[in-house]
Amino acid sequence: MFAVLDDQEDACGAFHLPVQGLFADLERARGSVHLDDEFLSMQPEAQMAILQDWQRALEVSRRRALMQMFAEVCASQPQAPLSLRWQRLRERCERLGLECPDEWPVPVTAA
């Protein structure tokens, strides 16, 4: 699944090619980055632009995963107040060693 940054990319006719360097150990749920010489030999401005796009796309995916985790917490505690469910998610993230925002990243009025 690709995280789409915006429709402007499609309008300019960009064709994205795979770049080796993003790795995941699915069993251990660990990731690493080791960009190849071709990428590292590009102009620094081009590297920065690509890395910025990747960071935005990864943030979209990270927030999606966080919301899925929150949905699981909500399903397990449907009667609990929203603030308690959010606290449970933060505790779960802490136990797993995952970064979790101090406050919910989007306005929520009901869950």
Contacts in CASP RR format, 6 or more apart in sequence:
PFRMAT RR
TARGET T0000
AUTHOR 0000-0000-0000
METHOD contacts of the structure
MODEL  1
MFAVLDDQEDACGAFHLPVQGLFADLERARGSVHLDDEFLSMQPEAQMAI
LQDWQRALEVSRRRALMQMFAEVCASQPQAPLSLRWQRLRERCERLGLEC
PDEWPVPVTAA
1 61 0 8 1.000
2 57 0 8 1.000
3 56 0 8 1.000
3 57 0 8 1.000
3 58 0 8 1.000
3 60 0 8 1.000
3 61 0 8 1.000
4 57 0 8 1.000
4 60 0 8 1.000
5 53 0 8 1.000
5 56 0 8 1.000
5 57 0 8 1.000
5 60 0 8 1.000
19 35 0 8 1.000
19 36 0 8 1.000
19 38 0 8 1.000
19 39 0 8 1.000
19 50 0 8 1.000
20 35 0 8 1.000
20 36 0 8 1.000
21 33 0 8 1.000
21 34 0 8 1.000
21 35 0 8 1.000
21 36 0 8 1.000
21 39 0 8 1.000
22 31 0 8 1.000
22 33 0 8 1.000
23 31 0 8 1.000
23 32 0 8 1.000
23 33 0 8 1.000
23 34 0 8 1.000
24 30 0 8 1.000
24 31 0 8 1.000
25 31 0 8 1.000
39 47 0 8 1.000
39 50 0 8 1.000
40 47 0 8 1.000
42 50 0 8 1.000
63 105 0 8 1.000
66 89 0 8 1.000
66 100 0 8 1.000
66 101 0 8 1.000
66 105 0 8 1.000
69 89 0 8 1.000
69 92 0 8 1.000
69 93 0 8 1.000
70 85 0 8 1.000
70 86 0 8 1.000
70 89 0 8 1.000
70 111 0 8 1.000
73 85 0 8 1.000
73 88 0 8 1.000
73 89 0 8 1.000
73 92 0 8 1.000
74 85 0 8 1.000
74 111 0 8 1.000
77 84 0 8 1.000
77 85 0 8 1.000
77 88 0 8 1.000
80 88 0 8 1.000
82 108 0 8 1.000
82 110 0 8 1.000
82 111 0 8 1.000
85 111 0 8 1.000
86 104 0 8 1.000
89 100 0 8 1.000
90 100 0 8 1.000
93 99 0 8 1.000
93 100 0 8 1.000
94 100 0 8 1.000
END
